[in-house]
Amino acid sequence: MDQMCEALLCAMSRVFVNHPGAGLKLLEKSESVERLLEGGPALADEILGGDGVGETLFSPQMMSWGREDALWMNSKGVRLVDCLSEEYPRILKESPFAPFLLYYRGEADLSRNVRSLSVVGTRMASSYGKECCSAIVSDLADKCTDIRIVSGLAIGIDACAHASALENGLDTLAVLPCGIDTIYPSSHRDLAVKILGQGGVLTEYPRGTKPLRRNFLQRNRIIAGLSDALLVVESRIRGGSMSTVEFASSYNRDIFAVPGRMDDANSYGCNYLISKNVAQLCLNSHTIISSMGWNLEHISDIASQPDLFSTPVALKEKLLLSLSSVRGKTIDNLAALSGESVSALNLALLEMDLEGLVRKDALGLWFKK
């Protein structure tokens, strides 16, 4: 693609930053960036209904910005992947409201047909949520081949999903709510650098775009659209992850959710999705593998070997003995008595709670039922 075509794409991303559907229509109807460039303002207005947007798009100022952006992209190794390009992800192109342009930097081949899972969740992730996320991603890498993990680089579950993918040798894509010249949050710059070597970072926003609140919602449709399925790990009932669920549901994607404690606000969203049959209850990687039909021939009796909920009988007995008195115990009390880590106890107590062996009161004290 020559520089003028790249400049036009960059100019389009500025003009249609809040109306990506118009940009998508313009490219698809013109059939190529080259033809749109040749047709100029008249062709743009013809396709979009003659509202004068062509003059704005091809104005000297806008094309000048486009040339500057294209030069910057080339100097930084950023690729422009438009919806007509062979590199554009097939699964995303088939989704409603697909972005017409992606700014992309990384080593992963976006056009490669791979199994893909988006992972989202709260920024205020607990040790339980992080352990669940890491365990599922790690086990997916172990039991399946060619899995790609997609998330949004945010603090909490997003970062955990990316880090787990990297640790297990999986491709991972980070979708930004801002220009590709900005890593958000800035504290994840080192993580983003690692992702560039084993996956990629992408956005639909032009250089200089700040991570405004409205951009996160628009970004979430891309996270949902890039994957075959969506996994939610810890989410509030009105959390940002729920918007990704809405997009995934409208795209007919499979949705999975990890259950949490009934009194944990950061699990209300997951528990709600499960209770309404919007999401399948996900206790381990087998739930996803089985439902999606991924590499089943390589799995033997996985259902009898749950990945997350596999508390040893001896630990259950030890906890029940510790909770046999009338007085309840805090998680710190139980850690001191059992010698186990708080994170290990959280997993064990959740399993025992689901089995009806223990309960937790409003003060955070655990009791034997």
C-alpha positions as CSV (number, residue, x, y, z in Angstrom):
1,M,0.0,0.0,0.0
2,D,1.5,3.4,-1.0
3,Q,1.8,6.4,1.3
4,M,-1.2,8.3,-0.1
5,C,-3.5,5.3,0.6
6,E,-2.1,5.0,4.1
7,A,-2.6,8.7,4.6
8,L,-6.2,8.4,3.5
9,L,-6.8,5.6,6.0
10,C,-5.3,7.6,8.8
11,A,-7.4,10.6,7.8
12,M,-10.5,8.3,7.8
13,S,-9.8,7.1,11.3
14,R,-9.9,10.8,12.5
15,V,-13.0,11.7,10.6
16,F,-14.9,8.5,11.6
17,V,-13.5,8.0,15.0
18,N,-16.9,8.1,16.6
19,H,-18.8,6.7,13.6
20,P,-16.8,3.6,12.5
21,G,-19.8,2.2,10.7
22,A,-19.6,5.0,8.2
23,G,-15.9,4.3,7.6
24,L,-16.7,0.6,7.1
25,K,-19.4,1.4,4.6
26,L,-17.2,3.8,2.7
27,L,-14.4,1.2,2.3
28,E,-16.7,-1.7,1.5
29,K,-18.7,0.2,-1.1
30,S,-15.6,1.7,-2.8
31,E,-14.1,-1.8,-2.9
32,S,-10.5,-0.6,-2.4
33,V,-8.6,2.2,-0.7
34,E,-7.0,2.9,-4.1
35,R,-10.4,3.4,-5.8
36,L,-11.6,5.6,-3.0
37,L,-8.5,7.7,-3.3
38,E,-9.0,8.1,-7.1
39,G,-12.7,8.9,-6.6
40,G,-12.0,11.6,-4.1
41,P,-14.8,13.7,-2.4
42,A,-17.4,12.9,-5.0
43,L,-17.2,9.1,-4.5
44,A,-17.2,9.5,-0.7
45,D,-20.3,11.7,-0.8
46,E,-22.0,9.4,-3.3
47,I,-21.5,6.4,-1.0
48,L,-22.5,8.2,2.2
49,G,-25.5,10.0,0.8
50,G,-24.0,13.3,-0.3
51,D,-23.7,14.9,3.2
52,G,-20.5,16.7,2.4
53,V,-18.2,14.4,4.4
54,G,-16.0,13.9,1.3
55,E,-14.8,17.5,1.4
56,T,-13.9,17.1,5.1
57,L,-12.1,13.8,4.5
58,F,-10.1,15.0,1.5
59,S,-9.4,18.5,2.9
60,P,-5.7,19.7,2.9
61,Q,-5.6,19.8,6.7
62,M,-7.1,16.3,7.1
63,M,-4.8,14.7,4.5
64,S,-1.8,16.5,6.0
65,W,-2.6,14.9,9.4
66,G,-3.1,11.6,7.6
67,R,0.4,11.8,6.0
68,E,2.0,12.7,9.3
69,D,0.2,9.8,11.0
70,A,1.2,7.4,8.3
71,L,4.9,8.5,8.5
72,W,4.8,8.0,12.3
73,M,3.2,4.6,12.0
74,N,5.9,3.4,9.5
75,S,8.7,4.7,11.8
76,K,7.3,2.8,14.7
77,G,6.6,-0.5,12.9
78,V,2.8,0.0,13.2
79,R,0.8,-1.7,10.4
80,L,-2.5,-0.3,9.1
81,V,-4.9,-3.2,8.6
82,D,-8.1,-2.1,6.9
83,C,-11.2,-4.3,6.6
84,L,-10.4,-5.1,2.9
85,S,-7.0,-6.4,3.7
86,E,-6.2,-10.1,3.8
87,E,-4.5,-9.6,7.1
88,Y,-7.8,-8.4,8.7
89,P,-9.1,-11.0,11.2
90,R,-11.8,-13.1,9.5
91,I,-13.8,-13.6,12.7
92,L,-13.8,-9.9,13.5
93,K,-14.9,-9.0,9.9
94,E,-17.9,-11.3,10.3
95,S,-19.0,-9.5,13.4
96,P,-21.6,-6.6,13.3
97,F,-20.0,-3.2,13.9
98,A,-16.5,-4.3,12.9
99,P,-14.0,-1.5,12.8
100,F,-12.9,-0.4,9.3
101,L,-9.3,0.0,10.4
102,L,-6.9,-1.5,12.9
103,Y,-3.6,0.0,13.9
104,Y,-1.5,-3.0,14.8
105,R,1.9,-3.7,16.1
106,G,3.2,-7.2,17.0
107,E,4.4,-10.6,15.9
108,A,1.1,-12.5,15.8
109,D,-0.5,-13.1,12.4
110,L,-3.9,-11.6,12.6
111,S,-5.2,-13.5,9.6
112,R,-4.3,-16.9,11.0
113,N,-7.3,-19.0,11.8
114,V,-6.8,-20.0,15.4
115,R,-9.0,-20.9,18.4
116,S,-9.5,-17.7,20.4
117,L,-10.8,-16.9,23.8
118,S,-11.5,-13.4,25.2
119,V,-11.0,-13.0,28.9
120,V,-12.4,-10.1,30.8
121,G,-13.1,-9.2,34.5
122,T,-12.9,-6.7,37.2
123,R,-9.9,-4.4,37.8
124,M,-10.2,-5.2,41.5
125,A,-9.4,-8.8,41.0
126,S,-9.0,-11.0,44.2
127,S,-6.4,-13.7,44.6
128,Y,-9.1,-16.2,43.9
129,G,-10.0,-14.5,40.6
130,K,-6.4,-14.3,39.5
131,E,-5.8,-17.9,40.4
132,C,-8.9,-19.1,38.5
133,C,-7.9,-17.0,35.4
134,S,-4.3,-18.3,35.5
135,A,-5.4,-21.9,36.0
136,I,-7.8,-21.9,33.1
137,V,-5.5,-20.2,30.7
138,S,-2.6,-22.5,31.7
139,D,-4.6,-25.6,31.3
140,L,-6.0,-24.5,28.0
141,A,-2.5,-24.2,26.8
142,D,-1.6,-27.6,28.1
143,K,-4.7,-29.4,26.6
144,C,-5.2,-27.6,23.4
145,T,-3.0,-26.3,20.6
146,D,-3.2,-23.0,18.8
147,I,-5.1,-21.0,21.4
148,R,-5.1,-17.2,21.3
149,I,-6.1,-15.1,24.4
150,V,-7.6,-11.7,23.8
151,S,-8.1,-9.0,26.5
152,G,-7.9,-5.3,27.1
153,L,-4.6,-4.8,29.0
154,A,-6.5,-3.3,32.0
155,I,-5.4,-3.8,35.6
156,G,-6.8,-7.0,37.3
157,I,-8.1,-9.9,35.3
158,D,-7.1,-8.5,31.9
159,A,-3.4,-8.3,32.9
160,C,-3.6,-11.7,34.5
161,A,-5.0,-13.3,31.3
162,H,-2.2,-11.7,29.2
163,A,0.5,-12.7,31.6
164,S,-0.8,-16.2,31.8
165,A,-0.9,-16.5,28.0
166,L,2.7,-15.3,27.8
167,E,3.9,-17.7,30.5
168,N,2.4,-20.6,28.6
169,G,3.6,-19.7,25.2
170,L,0.2,-18.6,23.8
171,D,-0.5,-15.7,21.4
172,T,-2.2,-12.8,23.1
173,L,-3.8,-9.7,21.7
174,A,-4.3,-6.5,23.7
175,V,-7.0,-4.1,22.5
176,L,-6.5,-0.5,23.5
177,P,-9.2,2.2,24.2
178,C,-6.8,4.9,22.9
179,G,-4.2,5.6,20.2
180,I,-1.5,3.0,19.7
181,D,1.1,5.7,20.8
182,T,-0.3,5.5,24.3
183,I,-0.2,2.4,26.6
184,Y,-3.1,2.4,29.0
185,P,-2.6,2.0,31.9
186,S,1.0,3.3,31.8
187,S,1.9,0.8,34.5
188,H,1.5,-2.0,32.0
189,R,4.1,-0.7,29.6
190,D,6.5,-3.6,30.4
191,L,3.6,-6.1,29.9
192,A,2.7,-4.5,26.6
193,V,6.4,-4.8,25.4
194,K,6.3,-8.5,26.2
195,I,3.0,-8.9,24.4
196,L,4.5,-7.3,21.2
197,G,7.1,-10.2,21.1
198,Q,4.5,-13.0,21.5
199,G,1.2,-11.5,20.2
200,G,0.2,-8.0,19.4
201,V,-1.3,-4.7,20.5
202,L,-4.1,-3.1,18.4
203,T,-6.6,-0.3,18.4
204,E,-9.0,1.4,16.0
205,Y,-8.2,4.9,17.4
206,P,-5.8,7.4,15.7
207,R,-2.6,8.5,17.2
208,G,-3.1,10.9,20.1
209,T,-6.5,9.6,21.1
210,K,-6.9,9.6,24.9
211,P,-8.5,6.8,26.8
212,L,-11.9,8.5,27.2
213,R,-14.7,6.7,29.0
214,R,-16.8,6.2,25.8
215,N,-13.8,4.6,24.1
216,F,-13.9,1.6,26.5
217,L,-17.4,0.6,25.5
218,Q,-16.5,0.9,21.8
219,R,-13.3,-1.0,22.4
220,N,-15.2,-3.9,24.1
221,R,-17.0,-4.7,20.9
222,I,-13.7,-5.5,19.3
223,I,-12.6,-7.8,22.3
224,A,-15.9,-9.7,21.8
225,G,-15.6,-9.8,18.1
226,L,-12.0,-11.1,18.0
227,S,-12.8,-14.4,19.7
228,D,-14.9,-17.6,19.4
229,A,-15.9,-17.4,23.1
230,L,-15.8,-15.1,26.1
231,L,-14.7,-16.0,29.6
232,V,-15.8,-13.7,32.5
233,V,-13.8,-13.9,35.7
234,E,-15.1,-11.7,38.5
235,S,-17.4,-8.9,37.5
236,R,-19.8,-6.5,39.2
237,I,-23.3,-6.5,38.0
238,R,-22.7,-3.2,36.2
239,G,-19.1,-3.7,35.5
240,G,-17.4,-2.9,32.2
241,S,-17.1,-6.6,31.5
242,M,-20.9,-6.8,31.2
243,S,-20.8,-4.6,28.1
244,T,-18.4,-7.1,26.5
245,V,-20.9,-9.9,27.4
246,E,-23.7,-7.9,25.6
247,F,-21.6,-7.7,22.5
248,A,-20.5,-11.3,22.7
249,S,-24.2,-12.4,23.1
250,S,-25.3,-10.3,20.1
251,Y,-22.5,-12.0,18.1
252,N,-23.7,-15.4,19.1
253,R,-20.5,-16.2,20.9
254,D,-20.3,-18.8,23.6
255,I,-20.0,-17.2,27.0
256,F,-18.5,-18.7,30.2
257,A,-18.4,-17.3,33.7
258,V,-16.5,-18.4,36.8
259,P,-18.8,-18.5,39.9
260,G,-17.9,-16.6,43.0
261,R,-19.2,-16.1,46.6
262,M,-22.7,-14.9,47.0
263,D,-21.6,-12.0,49.2
264,D,-18.8,-10.8,46.9
265,A,-19.9,-7.8,44.9
266,N,-17.1,-8.5,42.4
267,S,-18.8,-11.8,41.6
268,Y,-22.4,-10.6,41.3
269,G,-22.1,-10.2,37.6
270,C,-20.7,-13.7,37.0
271,N,-23.3,-15.3,39.3
272,Y,-26.1,-13.3,37.6
273,L,-25.0,-14.4,34.1
274,I,-24.9,-18.1,35.2
275,S,-28.3,-17.8,37.0
276,K,-29.9,-16.3,33.8
277,N,-28.3,-18.9,31.6
278,V,-26.5,-16.2,29.7
279,A,-23.2,-17.8,30.5
280,Q,-22.2,-21.4,31.2
281,L,-20.8,-22.1,34.7
282,C,-17.1,-22.6,34.2
283,L,-15.3,-24.5,36.9
284,N,-12.3,-25.5,34.8
285,S,-10.8,-25.5,31.3
286,H,-12.8,-28.7,30.4
287,T,-16.0,-26.7,30.4
288,I,-14.6,-24.5,27.6
289,I,-12.9,-27.3,25.7
290,S,-15.9,-29.5,25.8
291,S,-18.4,-26.9,24.8
292,M,-16.3,-25.5,22.0
293,G,-15.2,-28.9,20.7
294,W,-11.5,-28.0,21.0
295,N,-9.1,-31.0,20.7
296,L,-11.4,-33.4,22.5
297,E,-9.5,-36.4,21.0
298,H,-6.5,-35.5,23.2
299,I,-8.5,-35.4,26.4
300,S,-9.0,-38.4,28.6
301,D,-11.4,-38.3,31.5
302,I,-10.8,-34.6,32.2
303,A,-14.2,-34.2,33.8
304,S,-13.2,-36.4,36.7
305,Q,-10.1,-34.2,37.2
306,P,-11.3,-30.6,37.8
307,D,-8.6,-28.1,37.5
308,L,-9.8,-25.5,40.1
309,F,-12.1,-27.4,42.4
310,S,-9.9,-30.3,43.5
311,T,-9.4,-29.6,47.3
312,P,-7.7,-32.6,49.0
313,V,-9.9,-34.5,51.4
314,A,-7.3,-34.0,54.1
315,L,-7.6,-30.2,53.8
316,K,-11.4,-30.3,53.9
317,E,-11.3,-32.4,57.1
318,K,-8.7,-30.0,58.6
319,L,-10.9,-27.0,57.8
320,L,-14.1,-28.7,59.1
321,L,-12.3,-29.5,62.4
322,S,-11.1,-25.9,62.7
323,L,-14.7,-24.7,62.2
324,S,-16.3,-27.2,64.5
325,S,-16.6,-24.6,67.4
326,V,-19.6,-22.2,67.7
327,R,-17.4,-19.2,67.0
328,G,-16.6,-18.4,63.4
329,K,-13.1,-18.0,62.0
330,T,-11.7,-15.4,59.6
331,I,-9.6,-16.5,56.6
332,D,-6.5,-15.3,58.5
333,N,-7.4,-17.5,61.5
334,L,-7.8,-20.5,59.2
335,A,-4.5,-19.7,57.5
336,A,-2.7,-19.7,60.8
337,L,-4.4,-22.9,62.0
338,S,-3.9,-24.8,58.8
339,G,-0.6,-23.5,57.5
340,E,-2.1,-23.0,54.1
341,S,-2.0,-19.8,52.0
342,V,-4.9,-17.5,51.9
343,S,-5.4,-18.0,48.2
344,A,-5.4,-21.8,48.6
345,L,-8.0,-21.5,51.4
346,N,-10.2,-19.2,49.3
347,L,-10.4,-21.9,46.6
348,A,-11.0,-24.6,49.2
349,L,-13.7,-22.7,51.0
350,L,-15.5,-21.8,47.8
351,E,-15.7,-25.4,46.8
352,M,-16.9,-26.5,50.3
353,D,-19.4,-23.7,50.2
354,L,-20.8,-25.0,46.9
355,E,-20.9,-28.5,48.5
356,G,-22.9,-27.1,51.4
357,L,-20.2,-27.9,54.0
358,V,-19.5,-24.4,55.2
359,R,-21.0,-20.9,55.1
360,K,-19.8,-17.4,55.5
361,D,-21.6,-14.6,57.4
362,A,-21.9,-10.9,56.6
363,L,-18.9,-10.2,58.8
364,G,-16.6,-12.5,56.8
365,L,-16.6,-15.2,59.4
366,W,-16.6,-18.8,58.3
367,F,-18.8,-21.5,60.0
368,K,-19.3,-25.2,59.6
369,K,-22.9,-26.0,58.4
